[in-house]
């Protein structure tokens, strides 16, 4: 018998009985719930759930069964087939550590994504990207930022990218582009936000004598480095660590933090909750 591995994710006004209504419904269709996570936010009064299940029905057939109940329960819901990998467009400038980490993890099956290409405002990473059999799109800013971003948006549309990942892409997106990519663009910032926003955060941290440095993966918004935080990590340092050494340590943190954020997005674990996220 053919089965589908699906993920049902939803949010709703919090009240008793939501899971008690959904679980019997999918069970009656022969679905086997293999993973379930819930969270009720007391601040917003919202209820979040992610349910992974094995279904004898395909995605569209099960969605048709769920739809009437979802309407009655006022769910904002999505049903995803885990057999279909999400299409991801990567963007990079000159530093390739995050890019190479994502490509490698995709190749060994650790990231359930399809990389549809790599965009860069420099030609530095072309050889590496093309060696991996991926398309490389060089978009210099010589003709101006507006023209460059217009071409970037065209590539997102042409490749069918569902997620754009700024893997140390050192260009600030315009407000218009940030709004166009709302909820489907992840950036890695090389500091433990909200500390040390903007340029050279490790040098800022060194100047303040911090004992912890870190990295932050967040959704891109029009407010620079202010988007909802998805994942963070940190490493302890001492007074003896130089700014350049902090940069070296930080590269490892950035790569692992960004790849986790991309995996969670691909597995449909991330919910935006105002200025925050819920990860289930």
C-alpha positions as CSV (number, residue, x, y, z in Angstrom):
1,X,0.0,0.0,0.0
2,X,1.3,3.4,-0.9
3,X,1.5,5.9,1.9
4,X,2.3,9.6,2.2
5,X,4.4,11.2,4.9
6,X,2.6,14.4,5.7
7,X,2.8,17.3,8.1
8,X,-0.3,19.2,9.3
9,X,0.6,22.5,10.9
10,X,-1.9,25.0,12.2
11,X,-2.7,27.9,14.5
12,X,-6.0,28.9,16.1
13,X,-7.5,30.8,18.9
14,X,-6.7,28.8,22.0
15,X,-9.5,26.8,23.5
16,X,-10.0,23.2,24.8
17,X,-10.7,20.4,22.4
18,X,-8.7,21.3,19.2
19,X,-6.5,18.3,19.2
20,X,-9.4,16.1,20.4
21,X,-11.2,17.1,17.3
22,X,-8.4,16.7,14.8
23,X,-6.8,13.4,16.0
24,X,-9.9,11.2,15.6
25,X,-10.6,12.8,12.2
26,X,-7.2,11.8,10.7
27,X,-7.3,8.5,12.5
28,X,-10.6,7.6,10.9
29,X,-8.9,8.0,7.5
30,X,-6.3,5.4,8.5
31,X,-3.6,7.9,9.4
32,X,-0.9,7.1,11.9
33,X,0.3,10.1,14.0
34,X,4.1,9.7,14.4
35,X,4.9,13.0,16.0
36,X,2.8,15.8,17.6
37,X,3.8,19.0,19.2
38,X,1.7,21.8,20.6
39,X,2.1,25.2,22.2
40,X,-0.4,27.6,23.7
41,X,0.8,31.2,23.9
42,X,-0.7,32.9,27.0
43,X,0.3,36.3,25.7
44,X,-1.5,36.2,22.3
45,X,-4.1,33.5,23.1
46,X,-3.0,31.5,20.1
47,X,-2.6,27.7,19.9
48,X,0.0,26.2,17.6
49,X,0.4,22.6,16.5
50,X,2.5,20.5,14.2
51,X,1.5,16.9,13.5
52,X,3.6,14.5,11.5
53,X,1.6,11.5,10.2
54,X,1.7,8.6,7.8
55,X,-1.4,8.6,5.6
56,X,-2.9,6.1,3.1
57,X,-4.4,9.2,1.4
58,X,-2.3,11.6,-0.6
59,X,-1.9,15.2,0.4
60,X,-4.9,16.6,-1.6
61,X,-7.3,13.9,-0.5
62,X,-6.5,14.3,3.2
63,X,-6.7,18.1,2.8
64,X,-10.3,17.7,1.5
65,X,-11.2,15.7,4.6
66,X,-9.6,18.2,7.0
67,X,-10.9,21.4,5.4
68,X,-14.5,21.4,6.9
69,X,-13.3,20.7,10.4
70,X,-10.5,23.3,10.0
71,X,-13.1,25.9,9.1
72,X,-15.3,25.0,12.1
73,X,-12.3,25.3,14.4
74,X,-11.1,28.5,12.8
75,X,-7.7,27.0,12.0
76,X,-5.1,28.7,9.9
77,X,-3.6,25.5,8.5
78,X,-1.3,24.0,6.0
79,X,-0.8,20.3,5.0
80,X,2.6,19.4,3.5
81,X,3.9,16.3,1.8
82,X,7.4,15.6,3.2
83,X,8.2,13.7,0.0
84,X,8.4,17.0,-1.8
85,X,11.5,19.0,-1.0
86,X,11.2,22.7,-0.8
87,X,13.0,24.8,-3.4
88,X,15.7,27.0,-2.0
89,X,17.6,29.9,-3.6
90,X,20.9,30.7,-1.8
91,X,22.6,34.1,-1.8
92,X,26.2,34.7,-0.9
93,X,28.9,37.4,-1.2
94,X,32.5,36.5,-0.6
95,X,32.4,34.3,2.5
96,X,31.4,30.8,1.6
97,X,31.3,28.9,5.0
98,X,27.5,29.0,5.4
99,X,26.9,28.3,1.7
100,X,29.2,25.3,1.6
101,X,27.8,23.9,4.8
102,X,24.2,24.0,3.4
103,X,25.3,22.4,0.1
104,X,27.2,19.7,1.9
105,X,24.3,18.9,4.2
106,X,21.9,18.8,1.3
107,X,24.2,16.4,-0.5
108,X,24.4,13.9,2.4
109,X,20.7,14.1,3.0
110,X,20.7,16.1,6.2
111,X,18.8,19.0,4.7
112,X,15.5,18.0,2.9
113,X,15.8,20.8,0.3
114,X,16.3,21.3,-3.4
115,X,18.8,24.0,-4.2
116,X,17.7,25.8,-7.3
117,X,20.7,28.1,-7.6
118,X,23.0,30.5,-5.9
119,X,22.9,34.3,-6.3
120,X,25.9,36.5,-5.6
121,X,27.0,40.1,-6.0
122,X,30.5,38.8,-6.5
123,X,32.1,36.0,-8.7
124,X,34.1,34.7,-5.8
125,X,32.1,31.5,-5.1
126,X,31.3,30.6,-8.7
127,X,33.9,27.8,-9.0
128,X,32.8,26.1,-5.8
129,X,29.1,26.3,-6.6
130,X,29.5,25.1,-10.2
131,X,31.7,22.2,-9.0
132,X,28.7,21.0,-7.0
133,X,26.6,21.1,-10.2
134,X,24.5,24.2,-9.2
135,X,23.6,27.2,-11.2
136,X,25.4,30.4,-10.3
137,X,23.9,33.8,-10.9
138,X,26.2,36.8,-10.7
139,X,24.2,39.9,-10.0
140,X,26.6,42.8,-9.5
141,X,25.3,46.1,-8.3
142,X,27.1,48.1,-11.0
143,X,23.8,49.1,-12.6
144,X,22.3,50.2,-9.3
145,X,20.5,48.4,-6.4
146,X,17.0,48.8,-7.9
147,X,18.0,47.0,-11.1
148,X,20.0,44.3,-9.3
149,X,17.1,43.6,-6.9
150,X,14.6,43.4,-9.8
151,X,16.8,40.7,-11.4
152,X,17.0,38.9,-8.0
153,X,13.2,38.9,-7.7
154,X,13.0,37.6,-11.3
155,X,15.3,34.7,-10.4
156,X,13.2,33.8,-7.4
157,X,10.1,33.7,-9.6
158,X,11.8,31.8,-12.5
159,X,13.3,29.2,-10.2
160,X,10.2,28.7,-8.2
161,X,12.1,29.3,-5.0
162,X,9.9,28.9,-1.9
163,X,12.7,30.1,0.5
164,X,15.6,32.5,-0.1
165,X,18.5,32.0,2.3
166,X,21.0,34.9,2.8
167,X,24.1,32.8,3.5
168,X,26.4,35.7,4.4
169,X,25.0,37.8,1.6
170,X,26.4,41.2,2.6
171,X,23.9,43.4,0.9
172,X,21.0,45.1,2.8
173,X,17.8,44.3,1.1
174,X,15.5,47.3,0.3
175,X,12.3,47.7,2.2
176,X,10.3,46.7,-0.9
177,X,12.2,43.5,-1.4
178,X,12.1,42.6,2.3
179,X,8.3,43.0,2.2
180,X,8.1,40.9,-1.0
181,X,9.9,38.1,0.7
182,X,8.2,38.3,4.1
183,X,8.1,35.0,5.8
184,X,10.2,33.2,3.1
185,X,13.7,34.8,3.5
186,X,16.1,33.8,6.2
187,X,19.3,35.7,7.1
188,X,22.3,34.7,9.2
189,X,23.6,37.6,11.3
190,X,27.0,37.1,12.9
191,X,26.1,38.2,16.4
192,X,23.8,37.1,19.2
193,X,21.0,39.5,18.4
194,X,19.7,41.9,19.6
195,X,23.3,42.8,20.5
196,X,25.8,44.2,18.0
197,X,23.6,44.9,14.9
198,X,25.0,46.1,11.6
199,X,28.6,45.8,10.3
200,X,31.6,44.1,12.0
201,X,29.7,42.7,15.0
202,X,32.6,40.6,16.2
203,X,34.8,43.7,16.3
204,X,32.0,45.5,18.2
205,X,31.9,42.5,20.6
206,X,35.7,42.5,21.1
207,X,35.6,46.2,21.8
208,X,33.1,45.6,24.6
209,X,35.0,42.7,26.1
210,X,32.2,40.2,25.8
211,X,32.6,36.7,27.2
212,X,30.0,35.1,24.8
213,X,29.8,35.5,21.1
214,X,27.1,34.0,18.9
215,X,25.1,34.0,15.7
216,X,21.4,34.5,14.9
217,X,19.2,33.1,12.1
218,X,16.1,35.3,11.6
219,X,13.4,36.1,9.1
220,X,14.2,39.2,7.0
221,X,12.1,42.3,7.5
222,X,12.4,45.9,6.5
223,X,13.9,46.6,9.9
224,X,17.6,45.7,9.7
225,X,18.5,42.7,11.9
226,X,15.1,43.0,13.7
227,X,13.2,40.1,12.1
228,X,11.7,37.2,14.2
229,X,14.5,35.1,15.5
230,X,14.5,31.4,14.5
231,X,17.7,30.0,16.0
232,X,20.7,31.2,18.0
233,X,23.9,29.7,19.4
234,X,26.9,31.0,21.4
235,X,30.5,30.1,22.4
236,X,32.4,31.3,25.4
237,X,35.5,33.4,24.8
238,X,38.0,35.1,27.1
239,X,39.9,38.4,27.2
240,X,42.7,36.7,25.3
241,X,40.7,36.1,22.1
242,X,41.4,38.6,19.4
243,X,38.7,40.1,17.1
244,X,40.1,38.0,14.2
245,X,39.9,34.8,16.3
246,X,36.3,35.7,17.2
247,X,35.6,35.8,13.5
248,X,37.0,32.3,13.0
249,X,35.0,30.9,15.9
250,X,32.0,32.7,14.7
251,X,32.1,31.1,11.3
252,X,31.4,27.6,12.8
253,X,28.5,29.0,14.8
254,X,27.0,30.8,11.8
255,X,27.0,27.7,9.6
256,X,25.4,25.4,12.2
257,X,22.8,28.0,13.2
258,X,21.7,28.8,9.7
259,X,21.5,25.1,8.6
260,X,19.3,24.3,11.6
261,X,17.0,27.2,10.7
262,X,16.8,26.0,7.1
263,X,16.1,22.4,8.2
264,X,13.3,23.6,10.5
265,X,11.7,25.6,7.7
266,X,11.9,22.7,5.3
267,X,10.3,20.4,7.9
268,X,7.5,23.0,8.4
269,X,8.3,23.5,12.1
270,X,8.4,27.3,12.2
271,X,5.4,29.5,13.0
272,X,5.7,33.3,13.1
273,X,4.1,34.7,16.2
274,X,4.2,38.5,16.0
275,X,7.8,39.6,16.5
276,X,8.8,36.1,17.6
277,X,8.7,32.5,16.3
278,X,7.4,29.2,17.7
279,X,9.4,26.1,16.7
280,X,7.6,22.8,17.0
